[in-house]
Amino acid sequence: MPLFRNAKLRPKSTLQSAFGFRHGKTQQKSQGFMGGSFNTRDFFHGMSTMFFKSIKWINAGIYYFVGNCVCCAICHVGLIAERWFFFAQVNHPQNLYYQTIL
């Protein structure tokens, strides 16, 4: 599942690479003299880590359930179509026994 794969990914960019520094340690001390910015207001969610862990598992459960339902429905439609074609083709052993010519 992508959720579990994405949890193991680590970003290649760092604070140093954002500024173009190759060596040393860069540390952000403040958000600037205005305090907030568009990014902190628009992209910060304010939710706890526990909330996101629960949402992840709820989504995984829904994907699993819906995926199984869709797969079962497609499988059943395919089986019904196959059986219909088998009898519509009239090529089954009963016709060989009775020597029916179509």
C-alpha positions in Angstrom: 0.0 0.0 0.0 1.2 3.5 -0.7 0.6 4.6 2.8 3.1 2.2 4.3 5.6 2.9 1.5 5.3 6.6 2.0 5.8 6.3 5.7 9.3 4.9 5.1 10.3 7.7 2.6 12.7 10.4 3.8 12.9 13.7 2.0 16.1 14.3 0.1 16.0 18.1 0.7 17.0 19.6 3.9 17.2 23.1 5.4 20.8 23.3 4.2 20.0 22.3 0.7 17.1 24.8 0.6 19.6 27.6 1.2 22.3 26.1 -1.0 24.7 25.3 1.9 26.8 22.1 1.4 28.4 21.9 4.8 27.5 22.9 8.3 24.3 22.9 10.3 21.5 25.4 9.6 18.9 26.1 12.2 15.8 28.3 12.0 15.5 30.5 15.0 12.2 32.4 14.1 9.6 32.8 11.4 10.6 36.3 10.6 9.7 39.7 12.0 6.0 39.4 10.9 5.4 36.1 12.7 3.2 34.1 10.3 3.2 33.6 6.6 0.9 32.2 3.9 2.5 28.8 4.2 2.0 28.6 7.9 -1.6 29.7 7.7 -2.6 27.8 4.6 -0.7 24.5 5.0 -0.5 24.0 8.7 -3.3 21.7 9.9 -3.0 22.0 13.7 -4.0 18.3 14.2 -2.2 15.8 16.4 0.0 12.9 15.3 -2.5 10.5 16.8 -5.3 12.0 14.6 -3.2 11.3 11.5 -2.3 7.8 12.6 -6.0 7.0 13.1 -7.0 8.5 9.7 -4.3 6.4 8.0 -5.7 3.2 9.4 -9.3 4.2 8.7 -8.3 4.9 5.1 -6.5 1.6 4.8 -9.5 -0.2 6.1 -11.8 1.6 3.7 -9.5 0.9 0.7 -9.3 -2.7 1.6 -13.0 -3.2 2.1 -14.0 -1.2 -1.1 -11.2 -2.9 -3.1 -12.5 -6.3 -2.1 -16.1 -5.4 -2.9 -15.1 -4.1 -6.3 -13.0 -7.1 -7.1 -15.8 -9.5 -6.0 -18.3 -7.6 -8.2 -16.1 -7.7 -11.2 -15.4 -11.4 -10.7 -19.1 -12.2 -10.4 -19.9 -10.2 -13.5 -17.1 -12.1 -15.4 -18.4 -15.5 -14.1 -22.0 -14.7 -15.2 -20.8 -13.6 -18.6 -18.7 -16.7 -19.0 -21.6 -19.0 -18.1 -24.0 -17.1 -20.4 -21.5 -17.4 -23.3 -21.0 -21.1 -22.6 -24.7 -21.8 -22.9 -25.3 -19.3 -25.7 -22.5 -21.0 -27.7 -24.3 -24.4 -27.2 -21.1 -26.3 -27.3 -21.5 -28.3 -24.2 -21.4 -32.1 -23.7 -25.2 -32.5 -23.8 -25.2 -31.6 -27.5 -22.4 -34.0 -28.2 -24.4 -36.8 -26.6 -27.6 -36.0 -28.5 -25.7 -35.2 -31.7 -27.4 -31.9 -32.2 -26.3 -30.0 -35.3 -26.6 -26.3 -35.3 
